[in-house]
Amino acid sequence: MKRIIALIFVIMFCFSLLSGCEAEALGRTHIDWKHIEYGWGYDVYCDMETRVMYLTIEEVGITPLYNADGTLRLYKGD
């Protein structure tokens, strides 16, 4: 039973990665990314317009970074 639940979760996760919004759908045609940090298999970028930081993992996807209180982590650099 646990394997079935895990399989359903993985399938739902994969579909959520494939159903992202395009920049044009959000009213933006260009996103100005700044590369902040890198490591083994991951990178951190910042959307310079909104200052929101994103984590990308090779061959997995992208997700926003959150603070401990659940708010989006904003880039404080230049």
SVG drawing of the C-alpha trace seen along z (x, -y; Angstrom):
<svg xmlns="http://www.w3.org/2000/svg" viewBox="-2 -47 32 49">
<polyline fill="none" stroke="black" stroke-width="0.4" points="0.0,0.0 2.9,-2.4 4.4,-1.7 1.1,-2.6 0.8,-5.9 4.5,-6.7 3.9,-6.0 0.8,-8.2 2.8,-11.0 5.7,-10.7 3.3,-10.7 1.5,-13.8 4.8,-15.5 5.9,-14.8 2.7,-16.2 3.1,-19.4 6.5,-20.0 5.2,-19.7 2.3,-22.1 4.2,-25.3 3.2,-28.7 5.0,-30.5 6.4,-33.9 3.9,-35.3 1.0,-33.9 2.2,-35.9 2.4,-39.1 6.2,-39.0 8.1,-38.1 11.6,-38.3 12.9,-37.3 16.1,-38.8 17.9,-36.0 21.0,-36.5 23.1,-33.5 23.7,-33.6 25.2,-30.3 26.1,-26.9 27.0,-23.5 27.2,-19.9 24.0,-19.4 22.2,-22.6 22.1,-26.3 20.4,-29.3 19.1,-32.1 17.3,-35.4 14.6,-37.0 15.9,-40.6 12.5,-42.1 10.8,-40.4 14.0,-39.6 12.6,-36.1 15.3,-33.4 14.9,-30.0 16.7,-26.7 17.3,-24.6 18.4,-21.0 19.8,-19.3 17.3,-17.1 14.7,-17.7 13.2,-21.2 13.0,-24.6 11.3,-25.8 11.2,-29.1 13.2,-29.3 11.2,-29.9 12.2,-31.4 11.5,-29.5 8.2,-31.4 6.9,-30.3 7.5,-33.6 9.4,-33.8 13.1,-34.3 14.2,-37.6 17.6,-38.4 19.2,-41.2 22.3,-41.8 22.9,-44.2"/>
</svg>
